[in-house]
Amino acid sequence: MVHAPPPPAHSLPPIRINLYSDTQTKPTRAMREAMMAAEVGDEQSGLDPTINALCERMAALTGKEAAMFLPSGTMCNEVAILTHCRPGDAVLAHETAHILIAEGGAPGALAGVQITPLRGADGQFDAGTLTDAILPRSRYAMPQTLLAVEQTANLGGGVVWPLAKLAEVADIAHAQGMATHMDGARLMNAVVASGVAAADMAKGFDSVWLDFTKGLGAPLGAVLCGSARFIDDAWRWKQRLGGALRQGGISAAACLYALDHHIDRLAEDHAHARLLGEGLGALPGLRVQAPQTNLVYIDCRETGSTAETLAQRLRAEGVLISVMGRTRLRACTHLDLSAADIEETIAVLGRLLRG
Ligand SMILES: *Cc1c(COP(=O)(O)O)cnc(C)c1O
């Protein structure tokens, strides 16, 4: 089981501390003011100045020629797969990839592609695993046309792909004639944690996108980037899927605000995640994967409780956390959480486990 929905809110105390996901942040007052002031136009006709400005910023940030604004990260992944692949093709991706486990089967349902799952620690795979999964080209084999990676790898623990490893797998894919795609839902978390520029991380990738609704705190929006030719082709799928917008600049203004004000502060989320990881790791029966970014994965096997039970007991104390497996929990830090919330979470869970 992966990412079960939160329990029903009735008969439970209010949520005091929300560690469920960085998607649960609310737009700040200043972000809402930026949205209110946005200049807008018809995006479908290329006339929304705020969306155009956001796309230019994102193309420059990722070192690509062009960019496209979409409502969600899921739509970025699906538009990219539809653009890179044809029905019957295969996408090579980690076995825990969001496209495989959390998009409702969209690659199969919409693009008619299958996914070849790759294994490896931390949501990553190495050159050997990738090479072993490549089928000799023949009329029997499915055409393997796309390699996808996640930066950071969500189910892998929010771990950052090292630059050399990214370059290595991208080179192997390109040498086979495959395209490469980076799911950069939390790309800026990787950038802030490693100090490596987004454009360097995206260098070997034909498409890359960033989500604005995770730690960046916007209410909606993600931007897909690539060559001018790729974005041109992708526009047909945006149109087909009903993703072409009108006065979407209202939302893009929140994304521009996030680029200006919510990137550097991700370091604070990472510090909170480390604090939480250290505190929880010291509690009886909990094993914590040392966080590199804002995701903290906790194994509770040795407590004798399931993740579900522990999450329910925490929820009864007003703390919301997500269940990511039978004994696997995930806590996610973000801009609506303070250091005091982190201390409180450690204290509450400590009481539950000791009492
Ligand atoms: C959240 C997420 C997505 C999907 O983004 P949405 O904006 O929620 O549609 C895709 N990939 C990864 C790794 C994610 O964490």
The ligand as a MOL file (V3000), in Angstrom:
LIG
                    3D

  0  0  0     0  0            999 V3000
M  V30 BEGIN CTAB
M  V30 COUNTS 15 15 0 0 0
M  V30 BEGIN ATOM
M  V30 1 C 3.5900 14.8770 -6.3100 0
M  V30 2 C 4.3910 14.1700 -7.3110 0
M  V30 3 C 3.9500 14.0790 -8.6410 0
M  V30 4 C 2.6020 14.5950 -9.0960 0
M  V30 5 O 2.4350 15.9620 -8.9420 0
M  V30 6 P 0.9780 16.5730 -8.7610 0
M  V30 7 O 1.1960 18.0430 -8.8880 0
M  V30 8 O 0.5070 16.1370 -7.4020 0
M  V30 9 O 0.1050 16.0200 -9.8440 0
M  V30 10 C 4.7620 13.4330 -9.5430 0
M  V30 11 N 5.9470 12.9270 -9.1770 0
M  V30 12 C 6.4140 12.9850 -7.9180 0
M  V30 13 C 7.7460 12.4120 -7.5740 0
M  V30 14 C 5.6420 13.5960 -6.9380 0
M  V30 15 O 6.0830 13.6450 -5.6710 0
M  V30 END ATOM
M  V30 BEGIN BOND
M  V30 1 1 1 2
M  V30 2 1 2 3
M  V30 3 2 2 14
M  V30 4 1 3 4
M  V30 5 2 3 10
M  V30 6 1 4 5
M  V30 7 1 5 6
M  V30 8 2 6 7
M  V30 9 1 6 8
M  V30 10 1 6 9
M  V30 11 1 10 11
M  V30 12 2 11 12
M  V30 13 1 12 13
M  V30 14 1 12 14
M  V30 15 1 14 15
M  V30 END BOND
M  V30 END CTAB
M  END
